[in-house]
Amino acid sequence: MTVKDRLHNAVESMTDDEAREALRTLADASGDPVAWMLDHAPLDDEPETEDERRAVAKVHADRAQGIEPVPLESLLAEFDGDR
């Protein structure tokens, strides 16, 4: 059994809380500041507003109609052209 196989088996046997803590430990050890920030970010516990619900519903309706999202690169290129 490889080390990755053993790790996979260990993860499968963890509770969600244990897995969350293990992920935090791995992020800390990786030296990746973005991973660390994401893993240590507080939970978003604010209630969803009506405007947010409408925005999400519009996105789902667009996807159902086959409307694709605008790639971030396209938006960035558009803004870079304004400079």
C-alpha positions in Angstrom: 0.0 0.0 0.0 1.4 3.4 -1.0 1.6 6.4 1.4 -1.2 8.1 -0.6 -3.4 5.0 -0.2 -2.8 5.0 3.5 -3.6 8.7 3.6 -6.8 8.2 1.6 -7.9 5.4 4.0 -7.2 7.6 7.0 -9.2 10.5 5.5 -12.1 8.2 4.7 -12.3 7.1 8.4 -12.3 10.7 9.7 -15.3 12.7 10.9 -15.9 16.0 9.2 -14.4 17.8 12.2 -11.3 15.6 12.1 -10.9 16.1 8.4 -11.3 19.9 8.8 -8.5 19.9 11.4 -6.3 17.7 9.2 -6.8 20.1 6.3 -5.8 23.0 8.5 -2.7 21.2 9.5 -1.8 20.4 5.9 -2.4 24.0 4.9 -0.2 25.2 7.7 2.6 22.8 6.7 2.4 23.7 3.0 3.4 27.3 3.6 0.6 28.3 1.2 -0.8 31.6 2.6 -4.0 31.5 0.5 -4.8 27.9 1.7 -4.1 29.0 5.2 -6.4 32.1 4.9 -9.2 30.0 3.4 -8.9 27.3 6.1 -8.9 29.9 8.9 -11.6 32.2 7.5 -14.7 32.5 9.7 -17.8 30.8 8.6 -20.2 33.1 6.8 -23.2 33.0 9.1 -25.0 36.1 7.9 -28.5 35.5 6.6 -29.0 35.6 2.8 -30.7 38.8 1.7 -33.5 39.0 -0.8 -31.2 40.7 -3.3 -28.7 37.8 -3.0 -31.5 35.2 -3.5 -32.7 37.0 -6.6 -29.1 37.2 -8.0 -28.6 33.5 -7.4 -31.9 32.7 -9.0 -31.0 34.7 -12.1 -27.7 32.9 -12.4 -29.5 29.5 -12.2 -32.1 30.7 -14.8 -29.2 31.9 -17.1 -27.5 28.5 -16.8 -30.8 26.7 -17.6 -31.1 28.8 -20.8 -27.5 27.9 -21.8 -26.1 31.3 -21.0 -22.4 30.8 -20.1 -20.6 32.9 -17.5 -18.1 35.5 -18.7 -14.6 34.4 -18.1 -12.6 36.5 -15.6 -9.8 36.9 -18.2 -12.3 38.6 -20.6 -13.3 41.1 -17.9 -9.7 41.8 -16.9 -8.8 42.4 -20.5 -11.7 44.8 -20.9 -10.6 46.8 -17.9 -6.9 46.7 -18.9 -8.0 48.3 -22.2 -9.4 51.3 -20.3 -6.0 52.2 -18.9 
